[in-house]
């Protein structure tokens, strides 16, 4: 009897201690355990962890540090208002596509979003996945269906717009249903004149102008100019402008806050990337996809992308990994190439989990008052899954009419 009590006590203490471990520690432990239990040598495990951890940290540093600087600068001006929030939410899909990164778009717009932060999050997510030149162009290029004989850019653009509106609306409705009323702003709402609103959004207007010029002009051959006409360079200039609009005695505080938020997120992103890389390397995914039915092939491409997304976490990494696998299937099956592109884009929606940097970005901003990870997961992962299913249902319905 005494032995049973001791065993029960030890087990209870162990469970309590394990439950207190931060998720980043869990991801590091699981990554190492996957490699060692999978028969990978000790040196290879460390090498794989190092490769996965640092795979995209530099790129994320260039995104997050200016984004959080911009966020801190705007937050110091107390910009939350109905007009600012609606503008941020409405701009989010275009920002997600234009910046080719939902993380950047959300981090840049969230300070002005107020009670529309989750709307902005799902809008940036949908825009990045479905609007040209982001997800559709990335996937089409990976599949090799661009060029003179491939899919027309205008077709990708129009189809993306048609899908984005209902998919974004599905995410917004999900947040309304699961979170209830959103009538209270995080900050006191103050009247904002049109002139002040333009001033508040001046960094975004500059960033948008630079991206438009960059898209129209292409590569100029001048390295400095090309850098600032690209999304990350334009974001840095927007952050500098926002910092200049901030009182001089508050600028250091903005930068310190940006550094703290960036540092903690980079640690989580690195651990998540290492875990996703190790898991992907351990999985043996069957490349065979049914080719006798366009509907079944599209569903198979959707499901295959879901598997890659769950393992990779990162949407960009998912796009990069799925293209070589799906390209031969798309060519051999003879299915509609545009439909194949968007089936893959929609599969990458599922789902926003802790191994995705976007989860932590939105979790720590929009859902910082949610104490439990379970509810945060339901809001973000559930919303992304609903978006994916709604979009796929629309795509299949259209393909029954337009083969």
N, C-alpha and C positions, 0 to 999 in steps of 0.2 A: 504493500500500500504506500509506504514511504517512498519507494522507488518511482511509483507512478506519479506521486505528487512532485517529486524532484524533476522528473522528465517533463511533466506538464508545465512546471514553472520555467524550466530552461527553454522549452519551446516557445512559451508565451513571451519571454524576454527577448528571444531571438527574433521573433516576428515583429515585436515592437521596435527593436533597433533597426531592422531592415526597412520597416515602413518609414522610418525617419530619414533614410538616406535621400539626398537630393537626386532628382532624376538624371542629372548629368553624371553622377557617380554610377548609377545603375547602367547607363549607356556605355560607360567605359568598361565596367566589369563584364557586361554581356558581350561587348565586342571582343575582349580578350578571351572570354570563355568560348565563344563561337569558333575562333581561330584554333585554340588549343584542342578543343574537343573534336574539331573537324580534321585533326591530323596535320595541321600546318605547323612547321618548325618554329621554334621560339624566335629566331631572328626574323623569319618571314612575318610572324604575327606583329612584331614591333614595326617592321617595315611597312606592312599594310596599314597599320594604325596611323603611322606617321604620314603616309601618302593620303589616306582618307581624311585625316584631321586637317591637313593644310591644303586640301584640294582647292578650296575656293575662299579661304580666309582673306586673302589680299583683296579679292574682288568685293567681298562683303564689307571689308573695312572702308573701301572707297564709297560704298553705298550708305552704310549705316552712320558713319561719323558725320558727314555733311547733312544727312537726313535728320539726325537727332539734334544737330546744331540748329538747323532750320526750325525743327519742332520746338526746341527750347526758346529760341528767339521769338517765335510767334506766341508761345504760351506766356511769355513774360509780358506780352501786350494785351493779354486777356481778350483774344479775338473771337471767342465762342459767341455765336449769335445765330438766330434763325437763318438770316440771309447767308452768312458765311458757311454755316453747316450744309445748307442745301446746295450751295455752289460747289463745295468740296465733294459732296456725294455725287452730284451730277457730272463732275469732272473726272471722277475716279476711274471709270472704264477707259476713257481716252488716255488718262495718265498712265494706267497700267500697261496699255499697249505702246504708248509713245516712249516710255522709259524702259520698256522691255523688261520689267521687273515689278511684281506686285509689292514687294517689300519696300522698294524705293518710293513708289507711288503712295502707298499707305502712310509711310513714315512722314512723307512730305506734307500730305493733306490732313492728317489726323488732328493737328493742333487747332485747325479751323473747323473741324467737323462737328464738335460738340456732341449732341445726342445722336448724330448721324454717323458715328464712328463705325459701327458694324455695317451699316449700309455702304459706307466708303470702303470698308475692308472687302466685302463681297463684290463690290463694283470693280475695284482694282484687280481682284482675283479673276473675275470673269473677263475683263478687258484684256488682261495679259494672255489668257488662254485662247480667246476667240477672235480678237480683233487684229487685223493686219496693221503693222508688219511684225507683230510679236509671234504668238503661238502658231498661227496658220503658216506664216512664212518659214519659221524655223522647221516645222514638221515637213512641209512641202519640199524644202531644200534637202532635208535628210532623206526623204523618200526618193528624191531624184525626179520629181514631177514638175519642176519649174522649167523655165526656158521657153523657146519658141513653140515647141510641140507639147508643152505641159499645160498646167492649169493657169488661166489668166489671172493676174493679180487683182483685177477688178471683181472677178468672180469670188475670190477668197474674201475680198473686202465686203462685198454685199452680203454674202452668206454669213460672215462673221457678225455683221450688224444685226441681221435678222435673228440669229441665235442669241446674241448677247442680251438683248432686251428682256426676253422671257426668262432666260437663265439668271440674270441679275435679279429680276423681280422675284424669282423663286427663293433666292437667298435672303432677300429683304423680308418676304412673307414668313420665312422660317424664323428669323430673328424676332419678328413681331409675335409669332405664336409661342415661342419658347421662353422669351424674356418678358412678355407682357407689355405694359405701357412703357413708352419712352418719352414721357412728357417732361422729365426733369433733366436739365442740362447739368453737366459737371461743374460749370461755372455760372455765376450770375449773368443773366442775359441783359445786355445793354443795347440800346438802339445804336445802329451803325449806319452812318450816312453812306450814300453811294460813293462819294469821294473817298471816305475812309476805307470803304470796302475795296476799292481799286488799289489804294495804297497797301492794304493788308495783303492783297494777292499779287502785288507787283513782282515778288520773287518768282511766283508761278508763271506769270505772264512772260517774264524774261526767259525762264527755262523753256516754256512752250515755244517762244519765238526762235530760240537757239536750235531746238529740235527740228522745227519746221525748216529752217534754213539749212541745217545739216542734212535733212532728208532730201531736200531739193537739190542742193549743191553737190552732194556726195563727197568723195575724198578730194581735198584741195591740194594735197602734197605738202602743206605746211603743218608740221606736227602739232604745234601749239594750237593753231586754229581748229584743226581736226579734233583735237582732244575736247575743246570747249563746245564744239558742235555735236559731240556725242552725249548720250544720256548722263554718264557719270560726271563729265566735265561741266555740263549744263547744271547739274545738281549742285556741284561745288560752287559755281558762280551764284546760284540762287541762295545758297546758304550764306555766302559772303555778303550779299545784298541785304538779307534779313538781319544779319549781325550788325551791319552798318546802320540799319534803322533802329537798332536797340540802343538805349542809353549806354554810354561808355562804361559806367560803373557796374553795369549788369552783364557785360559781354563775357567776362571771365567766368562768371557763374554759369552762363549758357554753355560755354565750352567744357567746363568741368562736368556738368550734367551729361553732355553728349558723350564724353569720354567714359564715364561710369556706365552708361547704358550700353555703349558699344562694346566695352570690354566684357561685360557679363554675357552679352548675346554671342560674341565671338567664341567664347568658351563652349557654350551650349551648341552652337552651330558646328564647331569643330568635332565635338564628341558625336553629334548626330550624323555628320558626314562619314566619320570613321565607322560607325555602326552600320550605316546603310551600305557603305562600300564592302565591308566584310560580309554582310548578309547576302548581298547580290552575288559575290564571288562564291558563296557556299551553295546557292540555289542552282539546280539544273532545270532550266525552263525549256519545255518542249516548244520548238519553233513551228510545229505543224498547226496550221489553221484551216478549218473547212473551207473549201473553195467552190462547192457546188451551189451555193446560195449566197446572193449578195447580202441579204439580211444577216445570215449566220456569220459571214465573213466580217461584216461590220461589228457585230456583237463580239466576235472573237478578238478583233483588234482592240475594241474597247476594253474587254476583260484582260487582255495581255498587258495593255498599258496600265490598268489598275494594279496588276501584280508588280510592275516595275515601279510605279509611284509609291506603293506601300513599302517597298524595299529601299528605294532611293531617298524618299522624302522630298528632295529638291525637285521642283517642276522642270527646271532647266536641265538637270541631270537626267530626268526621265525622258525628256524630248531627245537628248543626245543618245541615250542608251537604246530606246525603242526603235529608232529609225533603221539601223542596220538589220534588225530582226524582222521588221515589218515590210521593208522595201521589196524583198523577193516575193513575198505573199501578194502584195498589191499588184505587182507587175504580172505574176503568173495567173492570178484570179481574174484579171480583167475587170474588176469592179470600178465604179465611178471614183476617180482619183480625188475629187473634191470631197466626196463623202468619206473616203478613207482618211483624209487629212483631219476632218472634224471629228471622226470617231475616236481618233487618237487624242486629239485635243480635249475632248470631253472625258475620256478615260483618265486623263491626267488631273482632273478635278478631285478624284477620289483618292484620298481624303486628307484633310489638314490634321496631321498627327504631330506628336512631339518630336519626331525626327525630321520635321519640316521647319525651317527657320521662320516661315511665315506664322506658324502657330505661336511661337514665343513672342514675336513682334506684336501680334494682335492681342495675345493673352495678357501681356504685361501693360498694355495700353488701354484697350477697350474693356477688358475683363479683369482688371486689377482688383476689383472688389469681390470677385468670385474666389472664395477660399479653397474650394475643392476642385481638383483637376477633372473629376468626372463630369461636372456640369459644364466646365469650359470645353471639354472634349465634345459633349453633346451639341453645344452651340456651334462650334467651328466645324467639326467633322460632319455633324448631321447636316448643317447648311450646305457644305461642299458636296456631300453625297446627293442631296435633293437637287442641287444645281445640275449635277452630272446626269441624273436620271431624267430630269425634265428636258434637258438639252438632247439627250439620246433619243427620247421618245419623239421629240419634234423631228430630229434628223431621220429616224426610221419612217415616220409618217410621210415626210416629204419624199423620201426615196421610193415609196410605194406608188407615188403619183408621177415622179420624175425619175425614171430609171437611169 
